[in-house]
């Protein structure tokens, strides 16, 4: 008789990091890095609005755009992403708005979190479960996820800008960020 094994696909990793990682804290004087991609104009609009608010709070803001991720172009972009992550104090990675985009968003967020950078992955509502599952599979079930409504990209720019403004304070909370130092606020 042959013996077989059934593996449990729902098992949790023994090395899973359930912590969200460090809070972003006060943003003044920090470099906040946005990872954007070439697919989602709505994320471009949202990240620009949030970036302006971060600048008003005294943060510097950088953007890194994801593109072709395979072959020699992928190797070049992997090095570029690594350099970008080394140059920021806080990472905001998006947008998980389809299957593959969510996969790359979580992958890049895991890379940022592994460097000890306070990291938030941004996904839309339809892809939050996939994002959480991928983060858990990647060994960081505690990865911070900020969830935006779905659909976004099909909306008018003015409607997306309203979503950006509505979610700004919520995103700060997800990030564990403050626009002013706590001591100054008290």
Secondary structure in CASP SS format (residue, H / E / C, confidence):
PFRMAT SS
TARGET T0000
AUTHOR 0000-0000-0000
METHOD secondary structure of the structure
MODEL  1
X C 1.00
X C 1.00
X C 1.00
X C 1.00
X C 1.00
X C 1.00
X C 1.00
X C 1.00
X C 1.00
X C 1.00
X C 1.00
X C 1.00
X C 1.00
X C 1.00
X C 1.00
X C 1.00
X C 1.00
X C 1.00
X C 1.00
X C 1.00
X C 1.00
X C 1.00
X C 1.00
X C 1.00
X E 1.00
X E 1.00
X C 1.00
X C 1.00
X C 1.00
X C 1.00
X E 1.00
X E 1.00
X E 1.00
X E 1.00
X E 1.00
X E 1.00
X C 1.00
X C 1.00
X C 1.00
X C 1.00
X H 1.00
X H 1.00
X H 1.00
X H 1.00
X H 1.00
X H 1.00
X H 1.00
X H 1.00
X H 1.00
X H 1.00
X H 1.00
X H 1.00
X H 1.00
X H 1.00
X H 1.00
X H 1.00
X C 1.00
X C 1.00
X C 1.00
X E 1.00
X E 1.00
X E 1.00
X E 1.00
X E 1.00
X E 1.00
X C 1.00
X C 1.00
X C 1.00
X C 1.00
X C 1.00
X H 1.00
X H 1.00
X H 1.00
X H 1.00
X H 1.00
X H 1.00
X H 1.00
X H 1.00
X H 1.00
X H 1.00
X H 1.00
X H 1.00
X H 1.00
X H 1.00
X H 1.00
X H 1.00
X C 1.00
X C 1.00
X C 1.00
X E 1.00
X E 1.00
X E 1.00
X E 1.00
X E 1.00
X E 1.00
X E 1.00
X C 1.00
X C 1.00
X H 1.00
X H 1.00
X H 1.00
X H 1.00
X H 1.00
X H 1.00
X H 1.00
X H 1.00
X H 1.00
X H 1.00
X H 1.00
X H 1.00
X H 1.00
X H 1.00
X H 1.00
X H 1.00
X C 1.00
X C 1.00
X C 1.00
X E 1.00
X E 1.00
X E 1.00
X E 1.00
X E 1.00
X E 1.00
X E 1.00
X H 1.00
X H 1.00
X H 1.00
X H 1.00
X H 1.00
X H 1.00
X H 1.00
X H 1.00
X H 1.00
X H 1.00
X H 1.00
X H 1.00
X H 1.00
X C 1.00
X C 1.00
X C 1.00
X C 1.00
X C 1.00
X C 1.00
X E 1.00
X E 1.00
X E 1.00
X E 1.00
X E 1.00
X C 1.00
X C 1.00
X C 1.00
X C 1.00
X C 1.00
X C 1.00
X C 1.00
X C 1.00
X H 1.00
X H 1.00
X H 1.00
X H 1.00
X H 1.00
X H 1.00
X H 1.00
X H 1.00
X H 1.00
X H 1.00
X H 1.00
X H 1.00
X H 1.00
X H 1.00
X H 1.00
X H 1.00
X H 1.00
X H 1.00
X H 1.00
X C 1.00
X E 1.00
X E 1.00
X C 1.00
X C 1.00
X C 1.00
X H 1.00
X H 1.00
X H 1.00
X H 1.00
X C 1.00
END
